[in-house]
Amino acid sequence: MPTLDFSKPLFSLAPLAGFTDLPFRSVVKKFGVDLTVSEMISSNALAFKSKKTFKMLEKNPLEIPYSIQIAGSDQTIIQQAVELLNERDGIDIIDLNCGCPAPKVVNNLQGSSLLTDLPKMAQTIRTIKEYSNKEYTSVKMRLGFNEKNHIEIAKLCEDNGADYIAVHGRTKAGKYKAEVDYDAIKEIVEAVNIPVLANGDIDSPQKAKWVLEHTGASGVMVGRAVVGRPWMFQLMKNYIYGTGASEVTPELVKEVVLEHFDQMVAHYGNHGAIIFRKHLHTYSKAGYEGASKFRDLVNRVESVAEMREVTSQFFSQEYIV
Ligand SMILES: Cc1cc2nc3c(=O)[nH]c(=O)nc-3n(C[C@H](O)[C@H](O)[C@H](O)COP(=O)(O)O)c2cc1C
């Protein structure tokens, strides 16, 4: 039985460096996401056995299937990184990042700059496929670098061994703001015979349904809309399948926020409370009184016990909208 089930729409959490770490993915997993992906992992750091990078590979036992996303294009390094991943159980997929626009990634012919060197991109996919002992090889791509050549890129992924692709419907030049081209994703779906996950600006259950229908994609991959709303996938599935609630209660939000906080401290130690500030900023956005004061406060709190206490108090209130 294959680990990924494409017989019905597949819901995947997008990789978001700095956000989709083990604590966050653990919380999201409880709300029915089908596939989770690590943050982008540098193949260099992996090959050089960086301790911090090895920690980034850790997963929650519930994360089945689990994908590790790597970035790189040096074939020797990629091979070494894949061989290190081969030694670890619990990884079902190795995903190649062909979308990251960050200059330090792009300047090293990694991430989205692979879209400017298609032979290298093809070779990198083949290297992963050849050396990996995991069930799947996948690619996360954009529609192009400056211009759209999405069909060519998608076919290249398919021809060189990708078992499925996730498509962020913008070019690299479009960064994170340009309008997402769902028609282009639909064209890819029609052009290839491997599953396609549609990605980009899917921020509500209604949008997820529309994108699935409009593009004919095998699933959706959602990133930013899940930050501060780890229950998003449950709401999406409820809406699409006509089951369950369309909103979450303040009681549930409080429970989830505190659980997320506890997992951060368990994973990162006391510093986890400080890293959690950015999540508190997002969690507190949704209709609470005194949210901006609360955000000021958490920026100053350093102790784990105090952070938990002020968080518990803040999220004990009812929504105001
Ligand atoms: C803060 C941040 C970090 C990201 N990190 C990664 C990453 O590590 N790997 C990757 O392939 N894409 C990364 N992305 C891109 C997302 O996976 C996704 O393609 C993009 O945000 C569009 O989807 P969304 O609108 O659902 O967030 C990142 C995006 C953001 C905003």
Ligand as a Chemical Component Dictionary entry (heavy atoms), coordinates in Angstrom:
data_LIG
# 
_chem_comp.id                   LIG 
_chem_comp.type                 NON-POLYMER 
_chem_comp.pdbx_formal_charge   0 
_chem_comp.three_letter_code    LIG 
# 
loop_
_chem_comp_atom.comp_id 
_chem_comp_atom.atom_id 
_chem_comp_atom.alt_atom_id 
_chem_comp_atom.type_symbol 
_chem_comp_atom.charge 
_chem_comp_atom.model_Cartn_x 
_chem_comp_atom.model_Cartn_y 
_chem_comp_atom.model_Cartn_z 
_chem_comp_atom.pdbx_ordinal 
LIG C1  C1  C 0 8.618  32.480 5.880  1  
LIG C2  C2  C 0 8.591  31.532 4.706  2  
LIG C3  C3  C 0 9.462  30.468 4.666  3  
LIG C4  C4  C 0 9.449  29.593 3.567  4  
LIG N1  N1  N 0 10.310 28.524 3.566  5  
LIG C5  C5  C 0 10.264 27.641 2.529  6  
LIG C6  C6  C 0 11.097 26.483 2.531  7  
LIG O1  O1  O 0 11.861 26.226 3.462  8  
LIG N2  N2  N 0 10.998 25.647 1.457  9  
LIG C7  C7  C 0 10.139 25.899 0.407  10 
LIG O2  O2  O 0 10.081 25.123 -0.540 11 
LIG N3  N3  N 0 9.343  26.969 0.405  12 
LIG C8  C8  C 0 9.366  27.823 1.446  13 
LIG N4  N4  N 0 8.514  28.889 1.457  14 
LIG C9  C9  C 0 7.470  28.976 0.410  15 
LIG C10 C10 C 0 6.201  28.255 0.881  16 
LIG O3  O3  O 0 6.418  26.875 1.046  17 
LIG C11 C11 C 0 5.034  28.461 -0.101 18 
LIG O4  O4  O 0 5.413  27.989 -1.369 19 
LIG C12 C12 C 0 4.621  29.928 -0.229 20 
LIG O5  O5  O 0 4.591  30.560 1.032  21 
LIG C13 C13 C 0 3.242  30.053 -0.895 22 
LIG O6  O6  O 0 2.278  29.297 -0.199 23 
LIG P1  P1  P 0 1.294  29.943 0.910  24 
LIG O7  O7  O 0 0.661  31.139 0.288  25 
LIG O8  O8  O 0 0.328  28.852 1.248  26 
LIG O9  O9  O 0 2.161  30.337 2.073  27 
LIG C14 C14 C 0 8.540  29.793 2.507  28 
LIG C15 C15 C 0 7.666  30.880 2.560  29 
LIG C16 C16 C 0 7.676  31.747 3.626  30 
LIG C17 C17 C 0 6.696  32.906 3.657  31 
# 
loop_
_chem_comp_bond.comp_id 
_chem_comp_bond.atom_id_1 
_chem_comp_bond.atom_id_2 
_chem_comp_bond.value_order 
_chem_comp_bond.pdbx_ordinal 
LIG C1  C2  SING 1  
LIG C2  C3  SING 2  
LIG C2  C16 DOUB 3  
LIG C3  C4  DOUB 4  
LIG C4  N1  SING 5  
LIG C4  C14 SING 6  
LIG N1  C5  DOUB 7  
LIG C5  C6  SING 8  
LIG C5  C8  SING 9  
LIG C6  O1  DOUB 10 
LIG C6  N2  SING 11 
LIG N2  C7  SING 12 
LIG C7  O2  DOUB 13 
LIG C7  N3  SING 14 
LIG N3  C8  DOUB 15 
LIG C8  N4  SING 16 
LIG N4  C9  SING 17 
LIG N4  C14 SING 18 
LIG C9  C10 SING 19 
LIG C10 O3  SING 20 
LIG C10 C11 SING 21 
LIG C11 O4  SING 22 
LIG C11 C12 SING 23 
LIG C12 O5  SING 24 
LIG C12 C13 SING 25 
LIG C13 O6  SING 26 
LIG O6  P1  SING 27 
LIG P1  O7  DOUB 28 
LIG P1  O8  SING 29 
LIG P1  O9  SING 30 
LIG C14 C15 DOUB 31 
LIG C15 C16 SING 32 
LIG C16 C17 SING 33 
# 
